[in-house]
């Protein structure tokens, strides 16, 4: 992996690390240059030279900080770098080179993207940010042991850690959106991929792990009127509990919603347009106009919902929802297993093909129109690595022979619904080095990635020259990836 790639990967990695301390803003009416020059080598109320700050130990117990870098009107502090180093140690992340050079440069590159994000008025999906923060907290707790130990390790309360992670997740969202805007036009034509293949050393192409193509027939439970009535009754009860002012919709969503992705964020979905939502849900949401109001019960392909409007902003709306899904009873599951057994035997006996059975019986509309072949949402192909299949499906096909049909099993599908299924292993592609005939999509991704990296590198170099940057002399000896930084070191 080239150094340029590592710099860009570092920009993304920093978003998962402990938060950057916000530099205190001085007089907004002062010029950026004056503020930046004044802030370099500030240590609280004691003014020292950069060399003194870099080398003198803190013998008084007073926290001494240093502004290492300024990009636009944003500062990078020595404490920011210390926080990143501490977080890297906690996560066992290896930092190549001198961390006091590498990390400030990665932070500075990120701030270039952030500066552009401000100019472009980039918006952030707060719901996704909150979900990322909670997932990150859970990961850190798993690594360190508990929230209390995590607070002790980082020397700050959990609420501050969460705030820092939230700010970093917001920043990373902005960085990614700016990067996508820079690389959105970078595509690769078939002729470019063929040219890359003919000129490159094929021994440098990646090894492609074993992949499989899988066909599936699913049966979904047919809820009886009692199940539906019970679900609707529960949702109406939740609505009443909120409308009466006694309970929080967000708390009820956290406790009871079957949509686990939004439940961790109190059921909040974030700002979305009509086209991003299934039709019945969108129609109900966009008919609402009063924030805090809770909708009637709405049925969609995912189950049954109640919706609480948070805000309308132009042609988008943010809301919370509680989803309840019909779960098959033991009796229903046994009936579906029996039906699937009969279908599998009919296929094995040659009375029908798997494809014919899919069209006649399968309830999975996503695969039904493609003879039951499952599609990989990661790359929109029909090939899966085992770990990218639903776990129960992977468990079935791992030891199957090509052409074999599994026994009936149950699993949770992409809609979060529990269904029963049988699968057929259509093809297994053994591990091999990528080639043009078998792995065109992967080779195309390599070409696109190289074009995108080149575009980002050129943008960064140009942006360094266009943006106000000031760097502390204490970084004079650093071997930066981008030579243009050295021209910005304060003399």
N, C-alpha and C positions, 0 to 999 in steps of 0.2 A: 504494500500500500504506500503510495507516494506521500511526501510530506504535505502537499497541498490538500490531499484528501483527509489527512489526519487533522489539519487545521479546521476544515469544515466539519468533520465529525466531532471535533472538540467543541465547536459552537453548539452542536446539538446536545452533547454530553453535559455541558455546563448547566443546561436547563433542568437536569435531574439532580443537580447538586444543591447544597445549601445556599441560601439566598445572598444576593449582593447587597451590602449595606448601602443605603441611599445617601449620597453626598449631600450635606446641608447646602441649600441654595443661598447665595449671598444676594445682594441688591439686584433685582431683576432689571433695573434700569441701567446698570453698569454694562459695559461691553463684555462679550464672551471672552475676549482676549484678556481683559483686565481681571475678570473673575478667575480665569484659569491660571494666569500667571501668579495671582495672589494666593491661589489654593495650593499650588505645588509646594511641597515641604511644609505644610501646616501641621502642627502637632498640638491639637486643642488650643490652649492659650499660650503655649510656648513656641516661639519661632526658632527653628533650627535650620541649618543648611541641609541639603539632601544627603550629603555624606554623613553628617552627624546622626540624622534620623535612621539611616540605613545601618550604621555600625554601633551606635551607642546603646548599651543595654538599658532596660527599664528597671532602675534600682529603687524607684520611689513607689512603685505600685500603680502609678498613673498610666492610663492607656495612652500610648503615643501612636498616632496613625500618620500615614503619608499618602498623598495623592500621587499615584504612580503615572496616571494616564488620564487625559481628558479627550473625549470625542464629542464634538458639538458642544453641548453644555452639560454633558454627563461625565462624572468622574469615576475612575477605578481606584479604589483604595487598597493599601497593603493588607488591610483586614479582610477585604474581599478575597484576596489571593490565599490568605491563611485559612479562611473558611473553606475554600475549594480544596486545598491540600488536605485538610482534616476530613472533609467528606469523601475524598478519593481514598483515603486510608480506610475509612469505615466500610467502603464498598469494594475494597481491594482492587481499585482501579490503578493501573500503572501509568504514570505520567512520564513521558519520554523527555529527556533533556532537563534543563534547569527549570523547575516549576515556577520560579520567580520571573522567568522570561516567557515560558510557554503559556501559562495561564493568563497573564495580562494581555498577551497578543490575542488569545482566543476570545477573551472578554471584549477586547477592542473591536475585533471583527464582528462580534455579535452586536455591539453598539452601533456599528455602521448600518447594519440591517434595521436595527430599532429606529435609528434616525430617519431612514427612508420610510419605515412604516408610519412614523409620525407625519411625514410629508404626504403620504398616500392615504392618510386617515383610515388605516386598517382596523377592522373591528375584530373582537375576540368573542368566541363562544364561551361564555362564563360557565355554562353547564359542563362542557367538556373539560374545562380547566379544573373545576372542583372535583370531578371524577378522577382526573389524573393525580391531583394532590392526595386524595384519599388512598388511591392505589399506591402512591409513592410512600406515604406514611406507613401503610401496611407492610411494604417491602422492608423499610428501615426498621420497623419494630421486629420483623422476622429476623433481621440480621443482628440487631443489637440486643433484643430480648424483651423490651417493654417500652412504653412511652416515657416512664419515669427514668429508665436507664438512658434513653435517647436524649432526654432533656439534660441529664447529667453529663453525658458525653459531649454534647455541643455547647454546654454552658449557657443555655437559654431555655425559657419555658416552651412547652409544646405549642402553645398558641402562637408564639413568635416563629417557631420552626414552620408551622403551617402557613403563616402569612408569607414567609420568605419563599416557601415552595410554590405558593399560589402566584406570587409575583413572577417567579422564574418560569412557571408554566405559561403565564400570560405572555411573557416576553418571547418564549419559544414559539408560541402560536403565531405571533407577529413575524418572527424571523422566518418561519416556514412559509407563511403566506407571501412575504416579500421574495423569498427564493423561488417560489413557484411562479410568481409574476415575471421574474427574470428569465426563467428557463422554460416558460410555457410554450414558446415557439420552437423548442428544440425537439425535432422528431428525427426518425431515421428511415429512409426509404429502403426498399429491398436492394437496390443497387449499392447503397452505402454499406449495408450489412454484408453483402457478397464481397465488396471491395475489402472490408475489414477482415473478413475470413481469409481471403486470398493473400493478404499482405502480412497478417499477424502470425506469430509463432504459435501453432496450435497447442504446443506443450504448455503454454501459459494460460490456455483456456481452463475455466474451472471444471472440477469434477461435478457431474450431475448425479445426485443421490438417486437411489431406487425410487421410482414413482409408479403409481397404479392408476388405472381407469376403472371406475366402479359404476355399475348400474344399480338402481334402487327402486323398490316398490314399497310404498308406505300406505298404511291404513290409519286414519285418524278416528278417534272415538266420536260416535254420534251422541251428543249429549241428550239426555231425556229432558222432558219438561221440568222435572223436579230439580235437576242440576242447574238448569238455566235460571229457574225461579230463585233458587238459593243464592246464586251468584249476584243476581240483580238486587235481591233483598239486602245482601251485605253491602253492596255499593250504595244503595239508597240510605242505608244506616250511616255509612261514612259521610255522605253528603249532609245528612241531618245533623250529625255531630259537629261538622264544620259550620254549617249555616246557623246553628244555635249559638255559635261563638265560644263553645266550650273547648274545642280541640283544633290543633293545627293540621291543615291538609298535608303539609310537608312531613310531619311526624307520622301520620297515618300511612302515607305513601312509603316511608322508610320501613314501617313495620309490616305492611300487608301487601304491597304491590308485587306482582309476579314479574314485572320488568326490572330485573336486578340492576341493569346498567343505569337506569335513572333513579331507582330507589335509594341508592347510596347518596344521591343529591336531592333527597326529598321529592322525587318524582319530576324534577325540573328537566325540560328538554332543551332549553335555549331558544334563541330566535330562529324561526324557520318560516319558509314560505309555503304556500299551499302545495306546490309540486313536490316538496320533501316529505309529505305526510300522506298516509292512505286516505282515500277520498272521504269516507264517512267521518273520520276523525277531523280532517281539515274543514269539512263543511260545518261541523259543530263548533269548532274552535273559532273560525272566522265569522260565525254568526254572533259571537259573544262580544260585548263592548264594555262591560263593567269589570275592572280588575278585582280579583277576589271572589267573583261569582263562580259557583260550581255548576257544571252542566248536568243534564239528564244522563242516563246510562246510554252509552254508545257502543254498538257492536261493530267490530272490524274482523279481518281475517286473523288477527292476533288474539282476540278474545273480547272481553267486555271492559269498558273504561268509564270513569268519570274524569272530567277535566276542570281545572281551575285556571282561569286566565290571569296571567301576571301583568302583561303589557302588550299593547299593539304599537308597532313602530313601522309606519308606511305599509308596505305589503307583506310585512313579517309580523309574527306574534311569538311571544314566549309564554309557556304554560307549564303547569304541573299536571301529572295524571296518575291515576291508580289503575292498574291493569289486573284483572282476575281472569284466569284461564280455566277451561274445563279440563280436568285431569281424569283419565280413564279409571274406572273402578277395577278391582281385581277381576270381577266377572267379565267386564268389557274387554280387558286385556287378554284374558284367556280365549274369548270368542275370536278376537282378531288374530291371535296366535294360531288358532285352529284354521281360520280362513287362509292365512298365509301359508301354512303347511300344505293345505290342499292345492293352492296355486303353485307352490314349488314342485309338488309331485306331478302335477299336470305338465309342467315345463320339462321336468326330468324324463317323463314318459313320452315326450315328443308330441303331446296333444296340442300344444301351443308354444310359441316362442316367448322368450322373456319380454321382447318388445311388444308383442300382442297383449301380454298380461299387463304391462305397464299402462297401455292405452285403455284397457278395460277396467282395471281395478285401482291403480295408484291415485292417491289423493294429493300427492306433491305436485302442485302446478308448475313449479320451477323446472322439474326434470321430466315431467310427463310429455312435454312437446319435443323432447330430445331423446326419445326411447329410454328414458330413465337414467341417462348418463348424468352423473353429478358434475357440476361446474365449480371450479376453484375460484372463489371471489378474489383471491390474491393476485392472480395474473389473467383471469378470465379464460383459462384453458381448462381442459378436462383431465389434466394430470395432477395428482396429489402426492406429496411426500406423506408418509404415514402420520406424522405429527400434525399435519394440517387438516386431516379428516376429523369429523366428530369422533371422539374417543371410542365409542361403542362400535362404530363402523370400522375404524382401524383395527380394533381387536378381532373383528370377524374376518377381515380379508387378509390379515397378516400371514396366516398359515394356510390359506386356501390355495388350491390349484387354479390356474387360469381356466375359466369356463364353469367353475363350480358355483353352486348356489348355497347360501348360508341357511342356518336354522333361523326361525323368527326371533327377534330381539326387540327391545324398546330403547329409544334414545330421545334426547331433546333436540329438536330441529332448529334451523336458523331463526325461526320465529319464536323460539323459546317454548314451543309446545311439545308435550310428550306424545310420541307416536310409536307405532309398531311397524317393523320393516323386515324385509329380506333383501339381500344384496347378491349380486353376481360379480365376480372378478373378471372384468372384460379383458384387461391386458396388464402385464407387469413389465416395466422397462427397467432393466438392470442398471446398476451404477456404471457410468461411463464418462469419458471426457466429452465436453460439449462439442457438437458438430452441427454443420449447417442443415443437414437433412432432418435430424431428430430434434434439434433444439433451437430452431430459428427464433422463437420468442425470447429465449434467454440471451442469445447473441445480440438480438436487437436491443434488449435492455442494456447490455454492455456498451453498445455504440451510443445509445441515448445518454447513458450515465456519463460517458466521457465528454460528450458534447455539452452536457449540462455543467459538468465540473469546469470545463474550459470557459463557459459563459460566466459562471460565478467568479472564477479567478480574475477574469478581465474586468468584471464589474467592481470587485473589491479594489483592485489596483487603481481604477479610475476614481472610485469613491474616496480613497485615501487622499488623492490629490485635490478633490473638490471640497472636502469636509475640514472644518477647523479641528486640528489635532495638536496636542501638546504633550510631550513625554518627559518624565523626570530624568535628569542626568544620571540617576542611580541605575538606570537600565542601559547605560551607554555600552556596556560590554556584551549585551545580549545578541545572539545570532538569530535575528528575526527571519521568518519565512519571506515576508514582504520587505524588500530593501527600502521601499518608499517611507517606511516608518522612521528610519534613521534620520531623514531630513527634518523630522518633526521633534527631535530631541532638543529640549531647552538647553541653550548654551550657557 
